[in-house]
Amino acid sequence: MSDRFTRKVAVVTGAASGIGRAAAERLAAEGAQVVLADSQAAASDEAAAAIRARGRLAAAIACDVRRSKEVENLFRRTVGAYGRVDVLFANAGIGSTTRLVETTDEEWDRIHAVNERGVFLSCREAARAMLAQSPPGGAIVINGSISGLAGIPGQAAYAPGKGAVVQMTRQLAVELAGTGVRVNCVCPGTVDTQVLRTAMAMSGDPQGFLDMLILGHPIGRIGTAEEIAAAVAFLAADEASFITGAILPVDGGYTAR
């Protein structure tokens, strides 16, 4: 594996598990000093320790991305410790599988506080840090979803939030163009994570539930967190220096149908 992130500092939100952890591991494996941010402090500490045990650079900072002061603290501490921020993977998010008529005000607010406001706050503070450093610049990658690109039953609260961060990507990319800060978005299809496995168990028919999901992906299977992490690393790397405002489906053909 290459060392294309050597001497670079990367912040990953929602890094304690799933896609976030896989992205943190990938960036660290390619040489980055990775800061794992998550509201689950013990789990992010464990994830950072596992990366360090492989001889790579990682630290954990507890952060609830819904709270501006905590996000400000995350980037202040990162810059204070390492001098700069080169990469942000704005990954923190939570799911929902309720239909419109079943969606409560509280669920709507809970989903959008993390998936929309949390991404906004993370991008804002990352951009402030990236623009203030010398030389200015950096790469922001937002974790979207196929739910932000296509209508999917049972996602009345979740899908609009993911649609919002798709548009946020375009807006921030254009706004920051010429500053040295690039902004792109990955939109995963169904990915094999603990969240999915929990949903399978709760369905009452785990294999039937999984088979239904696989049918939506023309490639004939669901994805892995490591495959999403590879796409994140590409968009964050210097090889992608002419790419900004891109919305990259990593979905086994789901949105190509």
C-alpha positions in Angstrom: 0.0 0.0 0.0 1.3 3.5 -0.8 2.3 6.3 1.6 0.4 9.0 -0.3 -0.8 10.6 3.0 2.6 10.7 4.7 2.9 14.0 6.7 -0.8 14.6 6.3 -3.4 15.0 9.1 -6.8 13.4 8.6 -9.9 13.8 10.7 -12.6 11.1 10.4 -16.0 11.6 12.2 -18.1 8.6 13.2 -14.8 6.7 13.2 -15.5 4.2 16.0 -17.0 1.6 13.7 -18.2 0.7 10.2 -17.2 2.9 7.2 -15.6 5.5 9.4 -13.3 3.0 11.1 -12.4 1.5 7.8 -11.6 4.9 6.4 -9.5 5.8 9.4 -7.6 2.5 9.0 -7.0 3.1 5.3 -5.8 6.6 5.7 -3.5 5.6 8.5 -2.2 2.6 6.5 -1.2 5.1 3.8 0.7 7.3 6.2 -1.7 9.8 7.6 -1.8 11.0 11.2 -5.5 10.1 11.8 -7.8 11.7 14.4 -10.8 9.5 15.1 -13.7 11.5 16.3 -16.9 9.9 17.6 -19.4 10.4 20.4 -18.7 6.8 21.5 -15.4 7.7 23.2 -14.5 4.2 24.4 -15.0 2.7 21.0 -13.0 5.4 19.2 -10.2 5.0 21.7 -10.1 1.2 21.0 -10.1 1.8 17.2 -7.2 4.3 17.5 -5.3 1.9 19.7 -5.7 -0.9 17.2 -4.3 1.4 14.5 -1.3 2.3 16.7 -0.7 -1.4 17.4 0.0 -1.8 13.7 2.7 0.9 13.8 0.6 3.7 12.4 -0.4 7.1 13.8 -3.8 7.6 15.4 -5.5 9.5 18.2 -9.1 9.7 19.4 -11.1 12.8 20.4 -14.6 12.5 21.7 -17.0 14.6 19.7 -20.8 14.9 19.2 -21.0 16.4 15.7 -24.4 18.0 16.6 -22.8 20.4 19.0 -20.8 23.2 17.5 -18.6 23.7 20.6 -17.5 20.1 20.4 -16.7 20.3 16.7 -14.8 23.5 17.2 -12.8 21.7 20.0 -12.1 18.8 17.7 -10.4 20.9 15.1 -8.7 23.2 17.7 -7.2 20.2 19.4 -6.2 18.6 16.1 -4.4 21.8 14.9 -2.9 22.3 18.3 -1.4 18.9 18.3 -0.4 18.3 14.7 -0.3 21.8 13.2 -2.8 21.4 10.4 -5.7 19.5 8.9 -5.3 18.1 5.4 -8.3 15.7 5.1 -11.8 15.5 6.6 -14.0 12.5 6.1 -17.4 13.8 7.3 -18.8 10.4 7.9 -20.8 10.6 11.2 -24.4 9.6 10.6 -27.4 7.6 11.9 -30.0 5.6 10.1 -33.8 5.5 10.0 -36.3 3.2 8.3 -39.6 4.8 8.9 -42.2 5.8 6.2 -43.6 9.3 6.0 -46.8 8.7 8.0 -44.9 7.0 10.8 -42.1 9.6 11.1 -42.4 11.7 14.2 -41.1 15.2 14.7 -38.5 13.8 17.1 -37.2 11.3 14.7 -36.9 13.9 11.9 -35.0 16.3 14.2 -32.7 13.5 15.5 -31.7 12.3 12.0 -31.2 15.8 10.6 -29.2 17.0 13.6 -26.5 14.4 13.0 -26.7 13.7 9.2 -27.1 17.3 8.1 -26.2 19.8 10.8 -23.3 17.5 11.9 -21.9 17.5 8.4 -22.3 21.2 8.1 -20.5 21.9 11.3 -17.7 19.5 10.5 -17.1 20.9 7.1 -17.2 24.5 8.4 -14.6 23.9 11.0 -12.4 21.9 8.7 -12.6 24.6 6.0 -11.7 27.2 8.6 -8.6 25.2 9.6 -7.6 24.4 6.0 -7.9 28.1 4.9 -5.9 29.4 7.9 -2.9 27.1 7.4 0.1 27.7 5.3 -0.2 26.8 2.5 -4.0 26.8 2.6 -5.7 23.7 1.2 -7.1 20.3 1.9 -9.7 17.7 0.9 -13.1 17.2 2.4 -15.0 14.0 1.6 -18.7 13.8 2.7 -20.4 10.4 3.2 -23.7 10.6 1.4 -25.8 7.6 0.3 -27.7 6.1 -2.5 -30.7 7.4 -0.5 -29.6 10.9 -1.5 -29.8 10.0 -5.2 -32.9 7.8 -5.4 -36.2 7.4 -3.7 -36.3 4.4 -1.4 -39.4 3.4 0.7 -39.0 3.7 4.4 -36.5 6.6 4.4 -38.8 9.6 4.8 -36.4 11.2 7.3 -33.1 9.7 6.2 -33.1 10.3 2.5 -33.8 14.1 2.6 -30.8 14.5 4.9 -28.6 12.6 2.5 -30.0 14.6 -0.4 -29.1 17.7 1.5 -25.4 16.7 1.9 -25.2 15.9 -1.8 -26.2 19.4 -2.6 -24.0 20.7 0.3 -21.1 19.0 -1.5 -21.7 21.0 -4.7 -22.2 24.2 -2.9 -19.1 24.0 -0.8 -17.0 22.8 -3.8 -18.0 25.9 -5.8 -17.6 28.2 -2.8 -14.1 26.9 -2.0 -12.9 26.5 -5.5 -9.6 28.3 -6.0 -8.7 28.2 -2.3 -7.0 24.9 -2.5 -9.8 23.1 -0.6 -11.7 20.4 -2.6 -15.0 18.9 -1.5 -16.4 15.7 -2.8 -19.0 13.1 -1.8 -19.2 9.3 -1.8 -22.6 7.7 -2.0 -22.4 4.1 -0.7 -25.0 1.4 -1.6 -25.8 -1.2 1.1 -22.6 -2.0 3.0 -21.8 -4.9 5.3 -21.6 -3.2 8.7 -22.8 -3.9 12.2 -25.7 -1.6 11.6 -26.8 -3.8 8.7 -26.3 -7.0 10.7 -28.5 -5.6 13.5 -31.2 -4.7 11.0 -31.0 -8.2 9.5 -31.4 -9.7 13.0 -34.4 -7.5 13.8 -36.1 -8.3 10.5 -37.0 -11.9 11.6 -35.7 -13.3 8.4 -32.0 -12.3 8.1 -31.2 -14.1 4.9 -34.4 -13.0 3.2 -33.7 -9.4 4.3 -30.2 -9.7 2.9 -31.3 -11.3 -0.4 -33.8 -8.4 -0.9 -31.0 -5.9 -0.5 -28.7 -7.8 -2.8 -31.4 -7.7 -5.5 -31.1 -3.9 -5.7 -27.4 -4.1 -6.6 -26.7 -5.2 -10.2 -23.2 -6.4 -9.3 -24.9 -9.2 -7.3 -23.7 -8.4 -3.8 -23.5 -5.7 -1.2 -20.4 -3.7 -0.5 -17.7 -3.7 2.2 -16.6 -0.9 4.4 -13.1 -1.3 3.0 -14.4 -0.6 -0.6 -16.0 2.6 0.5 -12.8 3.6 2.4 -10.8 3.0 -0.8 -13.0 5.5 -2.7 -12.7 8.0 0.2 -8.9 7.7 0.1 -8.9 8.3 -3.7 -10.9 11.5 -3.4 -8.8 12.7 -0.6 -5.5 12.0 -2.3 -3.5 14.3 -4.5 -4.2 12.1 -7.5 -7.7 13.6 -7.4 -6.5 17.2 -7.4 -8.7 18.1 -10.4 -11.8 16.6 -8.8 -14.2 18.8 -6.8 -17.9 18.8 -6.5 -18.1 15.2 -7.6 -20.8 12.8 -6.3 -19.4 9.3 -6.6 -21.8 6.4 -6.2 -20.0 3.4 -4.7 -23.0 1.2 -5.0 -22.5 -1.9 -7.2 -24.6 -0.3 -9.9 -27.7 0.5 -7.7 -28.2 4.0 -9.1 -27.3 3.0 -12.7 -30.6 1.1 -13.1 
